[in-house]
Amino acid sequence: MQDNSADAEIARRIAQEQLGADFGFAVEPRSDCVHLALVSNNTDGVQKSVELNSCSKCSDPSENWICLSCTSCFCSRYVNGHMLEHSTVEQPDHVVALSLSDMSVWCFACDSYVRDGKKGSGKLTKLHKAAYVAKFGEEPSRKVRFSDDDHDGNGSASGSGGGSSSSQ
């Protein structure tokens, strides 16, 4: 068996030299996703799916996503892939989903995390808030940003939540 720790250390040093002492990356959700028009306004359906938190096909309770078009709950691609199947094969116009793991929103058509934009309808923010309250029993923190409109003018976020990364 080969020891890869030396290779990893060399790669870390090269990255540090080229990128500086503090290197890394951040995922920035898109705020211009055209598929947000396909999202429903059904906050009650989202709340019910959060409370059930079970894939509607296999009943798995882990890593589930809510389709934001029909509010059905499906497991991630790392469980049995039912959300991916729903959005690409069964209902190809159901491409926007909310993760129950980290409350992020993913567009399967854009292959990107998404959020409401400045000219957005605010639907994602309302659906996210409904899911957050159903999951945690309280309003999202003002520190969590979910749309481009969630700023107080001083550069700090003041909107309702959102996540960073997850497994669709």
N, CA, C and O atoms as a DFTB+ gen file, in Angstrom:
672 C
 N C O
     1  1       0.835      -1.177       0.000
     2  2       0.000       0.000       0.000
     3  2       0.886       1.248       0.000
     4  3       1.837       1.340       0.777
     5  1       0.572       2.198      -0.867
     6  2       1.375       3.397      -1.037
     7  2       0.950       4.469      -0.036
     8  3      -0.240       4.656       0.215
     9  1       1.935       5.174       0.534
    10  2       1.667       6.259       1.470
    11  2       1.458       7.547       0.676
    12  3       2.386       8.041       0.035
    13  1       0.243       8.092       0.718
    14  2      -0.087       9.301      -0.029
    15  2       0.067      10.564       0.807
    16  3      -0.189      11.658       0.305
    17  1       0.477      10.447       2.065
    18  2       0.575      11.625       2.920
    19  2       1.640      12.599       2.413
    20  3       1.467      13.812       2.526
    21  1       2.738      12.083       1.856
    22  2       3.774      12.956       1.308
    23  2       3.237      13.718       0.096
    24  3       3.497      14.912      -0.052
    25  1       2.491      13.033      -0.765
    26  2       1.896      13.683      -1.932
    27  2       0.893      14.758      -1.507
    28  3       0.845      15.840      -2.092
    29  1       0.107      14.451      -0.497
    30  2      -0.873      15.425       0.000
    31  2      -0.176      16.656       0.565
    32  3      -0.635      17.780       0.357
    33  1       0.911      16.457       1.265
    34  2       1.661      17.578       1.836
    35  2       2.278      18.432       0.734
    36  3       2.291      19.659       0.840
    37  1       2.784      17.808      -0.312
    38  2       3.355      18.549      -1.443
    39  2       2.260      19.377      -2.122
    40  3       2.468      20.550      -2.431
    41  1       1.111      18.774      -2.349
    42  2      -0.010      19.485      -2.976
    43  2      -0.461      20.658      -2.116
    44  3      -0.753      21.733      -2.641
    45  1      -0.522      20.465      -0.792
    46  2      -0.917      21.537       0.124
    47  2       0.077      22.693       0.055
    48  3      -0.325      23.857       0.035
    49  1       1.372      22.379       0.019
    50  2       2.408      23.424      -0.041
    51  2       2.348      24.199      -1.355
    52  3       2.492      25.422      -1.362
    53  1       2.138      23.498      -2.459
    54  2       2.030      24.167      -3.755
    55  2       0.829      25.103      -3.757
    56  3       0.940      26.252      -4.186
    57  1      -0.307      24.629      -3.284
    58  2      -1.513      25.468      -3.223
    59  2      -1.281      26.675      -2.335
    60  3      -1.703      27.782      -2.671
    61  1      -0.616      26.477      -1.208
    62  2      -0.344      27.573      -0.284
    63  2       0.573      28.611      -0.930
    64  3       0.361      29.813      -0.764
    65  1       1.582      28.161      -1.660
    66  2       2.504      29.075      -2.332
    67  2       1.798      29.872      -3.424
    68  3       2.036      31.071      -3.570
    69  1       0.933      29.215      -4.190
    70  2       0.267      29.868      -5.308
    71  2      -0.917      30.719      -4.880
    72  3      -1.187      31.750      -5.496
    73  1      -1.625      30.310      -3.838
    74  2      -2.850      30.995      -3.445
    75  2      -2.735      31.794      -2.157
    76  3      -3.662      32.521      -1.800
    77  1      -1.622      31.674      -1.458
    78  2      -1.449      32.387      -0.207
    79  2      -1.788      31.493       0.974
    80  3      -2.211      30.349       0.805
    81  1      -1.598      32.024       2.152
    82  2      -1.786      31.244       3.376
    83  2      -3.233      30.804       3.563
    84  3      -3.493      29.678       3.988
    85  1      -4.168      31.685       3.249
    86  2      -5.586      31.353       3.433
    87  2      -6.199      31.053       2.071
    88  3      -6.544      31.974       1.331
    89  1      -6.334      29.797       1.741
    90  2      -6.939      29.442       0.479
    91  2      -8.141      28.548       0.724
    92  3      -8.211      27.849       1.735
    93  1      -9.057      28.572      -0.176
    94  2     -10.282      27.799      -0.093
    95  2     -11.258      28.346      -1.120
    96  3     -10.870      29.085      -2.025
    97  1     -12.509      27.984      -0.980
    98  2     -13.506      28.485      -1.916
    99  2     -14.855      28.554      -1.221
   100  3     -15.059      27.957      -0.163
   101  1     -15.761      29.285      -1.827
   102  2     -17.119      29.395      -1.325
   103  2     -18.072      29.146      -2.483
   104  3     -17.774      29.492      -3.627
   105  1     -19.193      28.560      -2.192
   106  2     -20.219      28.331      -3.200
   107  2     -21.184      29.502      -3.136
   108  3     -21.769      29.770      -2.087
   109  1     -21.353      30.196      -4.243
   110  2     -22.273      31.331      -4.300
   111  2     -23.518      30.908      -5.075
   112  3     -23.429      30.614      -6.267
   113  1     -24.675      30.873      -4.418
   114  2     -25.902      30.483      -5.124
   115  2     -26.259      31.487      -6.225
   116  3     -26.029      32.687      -6.081
   117  1     -26.818      30.984      -7.310
   118  2     -27.261      31.839      -8.411
   119  2     -28.516      32.602      -7.992
   120  3     -29.378      32.064      -7.298
   121  1     -28.606      33.835      -8.412
   122  2     -29.818      34.613      -8.152
   123  2     -30.548      34.937      -9.450
   124  3     -31.494      35.725      -9.454
   125  1     -30.108      34.326     -10.556
   126  2     -30.718      34.591     -11.859
   127  2     -31.312      33.330     -12.496
   128  3     -31.439      33.256     -13.718
   129  1     -31.670      32.352     -11.685
   130  2     -32.210      31.094     -12.208
   131  2     -33.610      31.315     -12.801
   132  3     -34.530      31.744     -12.105
   133  1     -33.749      31.019     -14.082
   134  2     -35.037      31.205     -14.760
   135  2     -36.071      30.171     -14.322
   136  3     -37.269      30.361     -14.533
   137  1     -35.615      29.085     -13.716
   138  2     -36.513      28.005     -13.313
   139  2     -37.285      28.308     -12.036
   140  3     -38.183      27.555     -11.659
   141  1     -36.944      29.400     -11.371
   142  2     -37.680      29.783     -10.168
   143  2     -39.135      30.099     -10.487
   144  3     -39.989      30.068      -9.601
   145  1     -39.418      30.404     -11.751
   146  2     -40.804      30.640     -12.165
   147  2     -41.652      29.378     -12.035
   148  3     -42.878      29.462     -11.976
   149  1     -41.009      28.203     -11.990
   150  2     -41.721      26.927     -11.879
   151  2     -42.028      26.542     -10.440
   152  3     -42.701      25.541     -10.194
   153  1     -41.538      27.332      -9.488
   154  2     -41.719      27.043      -8.064
   155  2     -43.135      27.432      -7.650
   156  3     -43.649      28.468      -8.071
   157  1     -43.761      26.595      -6.823
   158  2     -45.122      26.862      -6.352
   159  2     -45.109      27.831      -5.176
   160  3     -44.043      28.204      -4.686
   161  1     -46.280      28.233      -4.729
   162  2     -46.440      29.065      -3.536
   163  2     -46.979      28.246      -2.373
   164  3     -47.458      28.820      -1.396
   165  1     -46.914      26.932      -2.450
   166  2     -47.571      26.044      -1.497
   167  2     -46.754      25.868      -0.204
   168  3     -46.084      24.852      -0.022
   169  1     -46.816      26.853       0.677
   170  2     -46.074      26.768       1.936
   171  2     -46.623      25.661       2.833
   172  3     -45.862      25.037       3.573
   173  1     -47.940      25.404       2.779
   174  2     -48.525      24.319       3.588
   175  2     -47.983      22.956       3.157
   176  3     -47.680      22.109       3.997
   177  1     -47.864      22.752       1.840
   178  2     -47.314      21.492       1.332
   179  2     -45.866      21.298       1.746
   180  3     -45.454      20.188       2.084
   181  1     -45.093      22.381       1.721
   182  2     -43.693      22.314       2.153
   183  2     -43.624      21.947       3.632
   184  3     -42.834      21.087       4.021
   185  1     -44.445      22.593       4.458
   186  2     -44.450      22.303       5.892
   187  2     -44.802      20.838       6.161
   188  3     -44.182      20.201       7.013
   189  1     -45.780      20.306       5.450
   190  2     -46.173      18.902       5.637
   191  2     -45.049      17.950       5.244
   192  3     -44.807      16.952       5.923
   193  1     -44.361      18.262       4.140
   194  2     -43.248      17.410       3.712
   195  2     -42.098      17.449       4.713
   196  3     -41.454      16.429       4.959
   197  1     -41.837      18.619       5.291
   198  2     -40.789      18.732       6.308
   199  2     -41.151      17.877       7.512
   200  3     -40.308      17.148       8.035
   201  1     -42.392      17.964       7.951
   202  2     -42.827      17.213       9.126
   203  2     -42.767      15.700       8.890
   204  3     -42.419      14.943       9.797
   205  1     -43.105      15.259       7.671
   206  2     -43.029      13.830       7.349
   207  2     -41.580      13.380       7.183
   208  3     -41.206      12.311       7.665
   209  1     -40.762      14.185       6.505
   210  2     -39.341      13.920       6.248
   211  2     -39.079      12.458       5.898
   212  3     -38.272      11.782       6.536
   213  1     -39.765      11.999       4.889
   214  2     -39.622      10.625       4.437
   215  2     -39.787      10.606       2.920
   216  3     -40.730      11.195       2.392
   217  1     -38.882       9.937       2.223
   218  2     -38.973       9.847       0.769
   219  2     -40.300       9.202       0.387
   220  3     -40.660       8.149       0.913
   221  1     -41.022       9.835      -0.527
   222  2     -42.335       9.322      -0.924
   223  2     -42.247       8.029      -1.741
   224  3     -43.270       7.390      -1.989
   225  1     -41.046       7.637      -2.161
   226  2     -40.882       6.389      -2.913
   227  2     -40.329       5.251      -2.070
   228  3     -40.807       4.120      -2.160
   229  1     -39.320       5.543      -1.249
   230  2     -38.664       4.458      -0.505
   231  2     -38.770       4.610       1.011
   232  3     -38.303       3.750       1.758
   233  1     -39.376       5.694       1.459
   234  2     -39.588       5.986       2.886
   235  2     -38.308       6.231       3.671
   236  3     -38.341       6.241       4.901
   237  1     -37.190       6.427       2.999
   238  2     -35.943       6.707       3.715
   239  2     -36.043       8.068       4.397
   240  3     -36.484       9.036       3.777
   241  1     -35.641       8.154       5.662
   242  2     -35.745       9.426       6.393
   243  2     -34.482      10.300       6.351
   244  3     -34.428      11.338       7.011
   245  1     -33.479       9.888       5.586
   246  2     -32.218      10.656       5.594
   247  2     -32.002      11.386       4.274
   248  3     -32.427      10.921       3.216
   249  1     -31.341      12.526       4.351
   250  2     -30.951      13.311       3.175
   251  2     -32.081      13.497       2.175
   252  3     -31.943      13.152       1.002
   253  1     -33.184      14.035       2.635
   254  2     -34.331      14.242       1.752
   255  2     -34.409      15.666       1.224
   256  3     -33.899      16.615       1.820
   257  1     -35.069      15.770       0.082
   258  2     -35.282      17.039      -0.616
   259  2     -36.767      17.209      -0.882
   260  3     -37.476      16.229      -1.109
   261  1     -37.238      18.445      -0.856
   262  2     -38.629      18.744      -1.189
   263  2     -38.655      19.387      -2.568
   264  3     -37.984      20.391      -2.808
   265  1     -39.431      18.804      -3.468
   266  2     -39.644      19.402      -4.784
   267  2     -40.454      20.677      -4.562
   268  3     -41.530      20.625      -3.968
   269  1     -39.961      21.798      -5.023
   270  2     -40.656      23.063      -4.796
   271  2     -41.689      23.371      -5.867
   272  3     -42.237      24.473      -5.906
   273  1     -41.958      22.406      -6.736
   274  2     -43.076      22.538      -7.676
   275  2     -44.304      21.810      -7.136
   276  3     -45.406      22.357      -7.138
   277  1     -44.108      20.568      -6.672
   278  2     -45.245      19.766      -6.199
   279  2     -45.224      19.509      -4.694
   280  3     -46.188      18.964      -4.155
   281  1     -44.171      19.881      -4.017
   282  2     -43.920      19.732      -2.574
   283  2     -43.819      18.278      -2.115
   284  3     -43.970      18.001      -0.925
   285  1     -43.569      17.359      -3.024
   286  2     -43.318      15.972      -2.638
   287  2     -41.896      15.860      -2.104
   288  3     -41.023      16.648      -2.469
   289  1     -41.670      14.885      -1.244
   290  2     -40.371      14.679      -0.610
   291  2     -39.699      13.449      -1.220
   292  3     -40.320      12.394      -1.344
   293  1     -38.413      13.592      -1.604
   294  2     -37.661      12.504      -2.212
   295  2     -36.253      12.456      -1.632
   296  3     -35.731      13.474      -1.176
   297  1     -35.644      11.285      -1.650
   298  2     -34.289      11.115      -1.119
   299  2     -33.245      11.615      -2.119
   300  3     -33.509      11.744      -3.315
   301  1     -32.052      11.892      -1.590
   302  2     -30.969      12.454      -2.396
   303  2     -30.338      11.411      -3.313
   304  3     -30.622      10.216      -3.221
   305  1     -29.488      11.894      -4.184
   306  2     -28.766      11.009      -5.110
   307  2     -27.811      10.084      -4.368
   308  3     -27.381       9.072      -4.920
   309  1     -27.474      10.415      -3.130
   310  2     -26.564       9.587      -2.344
   311  2     -27.301       8.551      -1.499
   312  3     -26.672       7.754      -0.803
   313  1     -28.619       8.560      -1.558
   314  2     -29.407       7.522      -0.890
   315  2     -29.918       6.596      -1.991
   316  3     -29.268       5.597      -2.296
   317  1     -31.062       6.903      -2.590
   318  2     -31.581       6.109      -3.712
   319  2     -31.848       6.947      -4.960
   320  3     -32.307       6.419      -5.973
   321  1     -31.565       8.243      -4.893
   322  2     -31.649       9.101      -6.072
   323  2     -33.041       9.462      -6.540
   324  3     -33.220       9.823      -7.703
   325  1     -34.028       9.376      -5.671
   326  2     -35.402       9.624      -6.115
   327  2     -35.692      11.091      -6.445
   328  3     -36.538      11.358      -7.299
   329  1     -35.019      12.051      -5.798
   330  2     -35.230      13.461      -6.166
   331  2     -34.674      13.718      -7.555
   332  3     -35.310      14.396      -8.362
   333  1     -33.510      13.193      -7.839
   334  2     -32.913      13.348      -9.167
   335  2     -33.798      12.697     -10.232
   336  3     -34.024      13.283     -11.290
   337  1     -34.293      11.508      -9.962
   338  2     -35.185      10.804     -10.885
   339  2     -36.465      11.616     -11.126
   340  3     -36.924      11.735     -12.261
   341  1     -37.034      12.170     -10.053
   342  2     -38.255      12.974     -10.155
   343  2     -38.028      14.188     -11.053
   344  3     -38.858      14.496     -11.908
   345  1     -36.909      14.872     -10.859
   346  2     -36.672      16.130     -11.573
   347  2     -36.142      15.956     -12.991
   348  3     -36.227      16.888     -13.791
   349  1     -35.606      14.804     -13.319
   350  2     -35.026      14.630     -14.651
   351  2     -35.811      13.676     -15.547
   352  3     -35.796      13.822     -16.769
   353  1     -36.503      12.692     -14.944
   354  2     -37.208      11.694     -15.742
   355  2     -38.728      11.839     -15.626
   356  3     -39.422      11.987     -16.631
   357  1     -39.228      11.794     -14.410
   358  2     -40.681      11.776     -14.191
   359  2     -41.347      13.127     -14.441
   360  3     -42.376      13.200     -15.114
   361  1     -40.765      14.186     -13.903
   362  2     -41.331      15.538     -14.006
   363  2     -40.218      16.513     -14.370
   364  3     -39.731      17.232     -13.497
   365  1     -39.804      16.558     -15.623
   366  2     -38.642      17.363     -15.986
   367  2     -38.792      18.874     -15.774
   368  3     -37.815      19.613     -15.889
   369  1     -40.004      19.333     -15.465
   370  2     -40.156      20.752     -15.145
   371  2     -40.164      20.991     -13.634
   372  3     -40.371      22.119     -13.187
   373  1     -39.943      19.943     -12.852
   374  2     -39.839      20.044     -11.391
   375  2     -38.361      20.022     -11.018
   376  3     -37.862      19.026     -10.493
   377  1     -37.669      21.114     -11.288
   378  2     -36.211      21.112     -11.201
   379  2     -35.631      21.841      -9.990
   380  3     -34.418      21.816      -9.787
   381  1     -36.461      22.479      -9.194
   382  2     -35.970      23.222      -8.034
   383  2     -36.391      22.495      -6.763
   384  3     -37.566      22.176      -6.581
   385  1     -35.415      22.233      -5.875
   386  2     -35.689      21.456      -4.664
   387  2     -34.976      22.065      -3.458
   388  3     -33.922      22.687      -3.588
   389  1     -35.577      21.870      -2.282
   390  2     -35.024      22.362      -1.024
   391  2     -34.515      21.187      -0.210
   392  3     -35.234      20.210      -0.002
   393  1     -33.270      21.282       0.253
   394  2     -32.654      20.227       1.050
   395  2     -33.121      20.304       2.498
   396  3     -33.094      21.371       3.110
   397  1     -33.547      19.174       3.038
   398  2     -33.900      19.132       4.453
   399  2     -32.673      18.933       5.329
   400  3     -32.765      19.030       6.553
   401  1     -31.526      18.657       4.719
   402  2     -30.287      18.523       5.487
   403  2     -29.735      19.880       5.887
   404  3     -29.426      20.106       7.057
   405  1     -29.608      20.789       4.919
   406  2     -29.009      22.090       5.224
   407  2     -29.844      23.287       4.780
   408  3     -29.388      24.427       4.860
   409  1     -31.059      23.033       4.314
   410  2     -32.006      24.076       3.917
   411  2     -31.557      24.868       2.687
   412  3     -32.050      25.972       2.454
   413  1     -30.639      24.326       1.905
   414  2     -30.223      24.982       0.668
   415  2     -31.229      24.647      -0.430
   416  3     -32.029      23.721      -0.293
   417  1     -31.179      25.412      -1.522
   418  2     -32.066      25.181      -2.659
   419  2     -31.205      24.928      -3.886
   420  3     -30.269      25.677      -4.167
   421  1     -31.529      23.867      -4.613
   422  2     -30.760      23.423      -5.777
   423  2     -31.656      23.416      -7.008
   424  3     -32.810      22.992      -6.943
   425  1     -31.116      23.891      -8.137
   426  2     -31.806      23.778      -9.417
   427  2     -31.089      22.712     -10.229
   428  3     -29.911      22.854     -10.556
   429  1     -31.808      21.642     -10.550
   430  2     -31.216      20.550     -11.314
   431  2     -30.942      20.959     -12.761
   432  3     -30.006      20.444     -13.374
   433  1     -31.729      21.865     -13.314
   434  2     -31.520      22.312     -14.693
   435  2     -30.286      23.214     -14.798
   436  3     -29.520      23.108     -15.756
   437  1     -30.094      24.100     -13.815
   438  2     -28.931      24.995     -13.810
   439  2     -27.701      24.320     -13.210
   440  3     -26.583      24.810     -13.366
   441  1     -27.907      23.193     -12.522
   442  2     -26.834      22.483     -11.832
   443  2     -26.130      23.423     -10.854
   444  3     -24.904      23.529     -10.827
   445  1     -26.961      24.107     -10.046
   446  2     -26.426      25.117      -9.155
   447  2     -27.354      25.345      -7.964
   448  3     -28.560      25.111      -8.041
   449  1     -26.759      25.808      -6.855
   450  2     -27.577      26.310      -5.761
   451  2     -28.187      27.618      -6.218
   452  3     -27.574      28.348      -6.997
   453  1     -29.380      27.926      -5.750
   454  2     -30.087      29.139      -6.178
   455  2     -30.690      29.854      -4.974
   456  3     -30.856      29.275      -3.900
   457  1     -31.012      31.131      -5.184
   458  2     -31.716      31.936      -4.193
   459  2     -32.525      32.992      -4.936
   460  3     -32.294      33.243      -6.119
   461  1     -33.467      33.605      -4.239
   462  2     -34.217      34.714      -4.834
   463  2     -33.257      35.825      -5.195
   464  3     -32.302      36.087      -4.464
   465  1     -33.502      36.481      -6.316
   466  2     -32.705      37.631      -6.708
   467  2     -33.389      38.921      -6.307
   468  3     -34.460      38.900      -5.700
   469  1     -32.778      40.041      -6.644
   470  2     -33.344      41.345      -6.300
   471  2     -34.691      41.555      -6.965
   472  3     -35.565      42.219      -6.407
   473  1     -34.861      41.001      -8.141
   474  2     -36.126      41.162      -8.846
   475  2     -36.963      39.889      -8.751
   476  3     -37.920      39.715      -9.506
   477  1     -36.609      39.011      -7.835
   478  2     -37.336      37.761      -7.654
   479  2     -38.682      37.983      -6.995
   480  3     -38.951      39.050      -6.442
   481  1     -39.500      36.992      -7.057
   482  2     -40.843      37.088      -6.492
   483  2     -40.841      36.905      -4.985
   484  3     -41.836      37.201      -4.323
   485  1     -39.733      36.422      -4.435
   486  2     -39.694      36.150      -3.003
   487  2     -40.281      34.802      -2.648
   488  3     -40.380      34.463      -1.468
   489  1     -40.678      34.016      -3.660
   490  2     -41.283      32.704      -3.394
   491  2     -40.331      31.794      -2.630
   492  3     -40.738      31.119      -1.685
   493  1     -39.064      31.774      -3.036
   494  2     -38.112      30.900      -2.346
   495  2     -37.980      31.287      -0.883
   496  3     -37.929      30.422      -0.009
   497  1     -37.927      32.566      -0.620
   498  2     -37.789      33.028       0.754
   499  2     -38.983      32.583       1.592
   500  3     -38.808      32.145       2.730
   501  1     -40.184      32.690       1.050
   502  2     -41.394      32.265       1.777
   503  2     -41.407      30.754       2.002
   504  3     -41.745      30.288       3.090
   505  1     -41.042      29.995       0.977
   506  2     -41.022      28.530       1.108
   507  2     -39.927      28.094       2.071
   508  3     -40.128      27.194       2.887
   509  1     -38.775      28.735       1.971
   510  2     -37.679      28.410       2.879
   511  2     -38.073      28.703       4.321
   512  3     -37.801      27.899       5.212
   513  1     -38.702      29.831       4.555
   514  2     -39.119      30.204       5.903
   515  2     -40.121      29.180       6.450
   516  3     -40.037      28.793       7.615
   517  1     -41.060      28.745       5.620
   518  2     -42.040      27.731       6.045
   519  2     -41.340      26.430       6.415
   520  3     -41.677      25.809       7.423
   521  1     -40.366      26.013       5.604
   522  2     -39.627      24.775       5.883
   523  2     -38.795      24.916       7.154
   524  3     -38.736      23.995       7.968
   525  1     -38.156      26.066       7.320
   526  2     -37.307      26.302       8.483
   527  2     -38.126      26.244       9.773
   528  3     -37.725      25.599      10.742
   529  1     -39.272      26.921       9.778
   530  2     -40.131      26.926      10.965
   531  2     -40.639      25.514      11.255
   532  3     -40.682      25.103      12.415
   533  1     -41.025      24.766      10.216
   534  2     -41.504      23.392      10.412
   535  2     -40.399      22.496      10.956
   536  3     -40.668      21.616      11.774
   537  1     -39.160      22.706      10.516
   538  2     -38.048      21.860      10.949
   539  2     -37.532      22.234      12.337
   540  3     -37.283      21.358      13.165
   541  1     -37.373      23.541      12.592
   542  2     -36.720      23.983      13.818
   543  2     -37.661      24.582      14.861
   544  3     -37.263      24.790      16.007
   545  1     -38.902      24.860      14.473
   546  2     -39.871      25.398      15.417
   547  2     -39.668      26.860      15.759
   548  3     -40.218      27.347      16.747
   549  1     -38.878      27.575      14.948
   550  2     -38.652      29.005      15.179
   551  2     -38.316      29.692      13.872
   552  3     -37.981      29.043      12.881
   553  1     -38.409      31.017      13.880
   554  2     -38.074      31.819      12.699
   555  2     -36.577      31.704      12.406
   556  3     -35.784      31.515      13.328
   557  1     -36.181      31.813      11.137
   558  2     -34.754      31.806      10.796
   559  2     -34.047      33.020      11.393
   560  3     -34.660      34.067      11.603
   561  1     -32.779      32.871      11.657
   562  2     -31.951      33.954      12.180
   563  2     -31.840      35.076      11.158
   564  3     -31.842      34.825       9.953
   565  1     -31.744      36.288      11.628
   566  2     -31.535      37.437      10.733
   567  2     -30.174      37.372      10.063
   568  3     -29.953      38.036       9.051
   569  1     -29.260      36.584      10.609
   570  2     -27.901      36.500      10.064
   571  2     -27.817      35.614       8.830
   572  3     -26.802      35.621       8.133
   573  1     -28.863      34.856       8.552
   574  2     -28.838      33.920       7.437
   575  2     -29.490      34.578       6.225
   576  3     -30.617      35.066       6.306
   577  1     -28.773      34.589       5.098
   578  2     -29.219      35.275       3.885
   579  2     -29.804      34.288       2.890
   580  3     -29.212      33.242       2.625
   581  1     -30.978      34.619       2.335
   582  2     -31.577      33.734       1.355
   583  2     -31.956      34.427       0.055
   584  3     -32.420      33.772      -0.878
   585  1     -31.767      35.744      -0.024
   586  2     -32.016      36.438      -1.282
   587  2     -31.094      37.638      -1.383
   588  3     -30.474      38.036      -0.396
   589  1     -31.000      38.214      -2.569
   590  2     -30.179      39.402      -2.757
   591  2     -30.766      40.608      -2.041
   592  3     -30.052      41.585      -1.816
   593  1     -32.037      40.570      -1.676
   594  2     -32.697      41.676      -1.000
   595  2     -32.484      41.657       0.504
   596  3     -32.927      42.580       1.186
   597  1     -31.826      40.646       1.044
   598  2     -31.706      40.460       2.479
   599  2     -30.524      41.201       3.083
   600  3     -29.769      40.615       3.859
   601  1     -30.347      42.457       2.755
   602  2     -29.280      43.269       3.336
   603  2     -29.885      44.470       4.034
   604  3     -30.918      44.994       3.618
   605  1     -29.236      44.896       5.091
   606  2     -29.711      46.062       5.828
   607  2     -29.001      47.345       5.418
   608  3     -29.184      48.385       6.052
   609  1     -28.188      47.282       4.359
   610  2     -27.484      48.455       3.881
   611  2     -26.083      48.591       4.461
   612  3     -25.288      49.392       3.970
   613  1     -25.775      47.831       5.483
   614  2     -24.454      47.883       6.105
   615  2     -23.617      46.660       5.749
   616  3     -22.583      46.405       6.366
   617  1     -24.066      45.912       4.756
   618  2     -23.316      44.737       4.332
   619  2     -23.634      43.490       5.129
   620  3     -23.084      42.423       4.857
   621  1     -24.519      43.612       6.115
   622  2     -24.867      42.418       6.880
   623  2     -26.217      41.895       6.425
   624  3     -27.090      42.657       6.009
   625  1     -26.367      40.606       6.510
   626  2     -27.587      39.971       6.059
   627  2     -28.699      40.179       7.056
   628  3     -28.467      40.262       8.262
   629  1     -29.922      40.262       6.533
   630  2     -31.054      40.418       7.438
   631  2     -32.273      39.666       6.935
   632  3     -33.402      40.048       7.241
   633  1     -32.067      38.606       6.171
   634  2     -33.189      37.870       5.598
   635  2     -33.369      36.531       6.233
   636  3     -32.784      36.233       7.274
   637  1     -34.185      35.718       5.597
   638  2     -34.463      34.396       6.127
   639  2     -33.640      33.346       5.432
   640  3     -33.623      33.288       4.203
   641  1     -32.983      32.543       6.161
   642  2     -32.037      31.487       5.929
   643  2     -31.707      30.938       4.581
   644  3     -32.323      31.294       3.577
   645  1     -30.732      30.068       4.560
   646  2     -30.259      29.359       3.383
   647  2     -29.052      28.555       3.748
   648  3     -28.414      28.822       4.766
   649  1     -28.726      27.592       2.956
   650  2     -27.622      26.706       3.286
   651  2     -26.455      26.896       2.365
   652  3     -26.448      27.767       1.495
   653  1     -25.463      26.056       2.578
   654  2     -24.272      26.178       1.765
   655  2     -24.077      25.010       0.831
   656  3     -23.991      25.197      -0.382
   657  1     -24.006      23.835       1.357
   658  2     -23.793      22.705       0.476
   659  2     -24.566      21.504       0.981
   660  3     -24.897      21.409       2.162
   661  1     -24.841      20.609       0.087
   662  2     -25.610      19.435       0.465
   663  2     -25.501      18.392      -0.626
   664  3     -24.736      18.551      -1.578
   665  1     -26.251      17.346      -0.488
   666  2     -26.219      16.269      -1.475
   667  2     -27.590      16.111      -2.085
   668  3     -28.513      15.641      -1.420
   669  1     -27.743      16.501      -3.353
   670  2     -29.019      16.441      -4.022
   671  2     -29.399      15.017      -4.173
   672  3     -30.460      14.716      -4.721
